[in-house]
């Protein structure tokens, strides 16, 4: 019986299934969406007198698109005006609070943070 001292194998990529990269459907559908505000968040914005200037609104919208590309599902968005919890996939602000309230909160069920300041 012969002893095999050296065995040369082809590169691993020859054994892998070839995957066809398809665009992420949810990402493509999100990229066309504009950020909206839930009824709950609208009420919180009104009762807490929180308003977001247009430039921050646009920055939040573009930051959420980047977050979606990175796989973020629920994000905490911090700005000088307040703190917002956003469902990134649906492009909806779920709730809002001013920065003073936010400083005493513990945020759970988020997997990304965006700072607009």
N, C-alpha and C positions, 0 to 999 in steps of 0.2 A: 504494500500500500504506500502511495506517495503522500508525502506531507506537503500541505500548501502553506507556505510561509507568507505569501503576499497575495491578497485578493483585491483586485481593482474593481470597484463598483462604479456604475455610471452615476452622474450627479443626481441628487435627490429630486430635483425638479422633474425628472423624467418619470418618477413614480407618482407624483401628485396629480390629482384630477385637475384638469384645466377649468378654471372658473371664469365665467364671463361676467365682467363687471357691468352691472346695470345701475343706472342712476337711482338714488334713494327716492322712492316715490313720495314719502312724507316730506323730505327735504324740498323736492321740487314743488310740491303743493304749498309748502310754507313760504317759499321764496316769493310767491305771488300774493301772500296775505299781508294785510296791514294789521298792526296791533290793535286790539279792541279792549274794551273795559267791561267786565261783568257788572251786573246790577248791584251785587254786593260791594264791589270795589267803587262803583260810582257813588253809592251811599256813603262809604267811608271817606272818599275824597271830599265830598260835600260837607259832611259833619266835622271833618278835621281841617277844613279850609286848605287843602293841598292842591296846588296847581303846578303843572309841569310845563315849562316854556317849550315852544315848538322845537328849538334846537336840541333840547334834551330828549324830547319825544322821538325825534328823528334818530338821534344817537342810540336811544334804547332799542328802537326798531332794528337798526343795523346790527347792534350788538347781539340781539336775540337771534338773528340769522346766523351769525358766527357761532353762537352757543349751540344752535341746532346742528350745525355741521360737526360740532365736537361731541354730540350725543347728549347734551343736557336736556332733561325733561322738565324739571321744575327749577326755576331760578329765583334767587333773591337779587333784586336790583336796588342798589343804593345810590342815592343822589343827595344833593344838599337839601332838596325839597322834601324827600321822604324815602321810605323803604317800600318796595313793591314785591309781592310774590306773583310770579308769572308762570303760567303753563306755556312752555315754549312751543310744544308741538301744535297746540291750538291757537297760539299767538293771542292769549287772553290774560289780562291783568286780573288776578283772582282777588287780591286784597291790597290795601294800602294803609300806611300809617306814617305819622311824622317821625322825624329822626329821634326826637326825645322819647317817644313811645318805643321805637325800635331798639334803643340802647338798653332797655330793660327786658327785652324779649329773648327767648331761645327759639331759633328757627329749626324746624325739623322737616323731613321729607323733601329736602332740596338737594340737588346734586350739582349746583353751579351757582356762582356769585358773579355779578357784574357790577362794577363800580363806575358810575358816570362822572364823578367829580374830577 
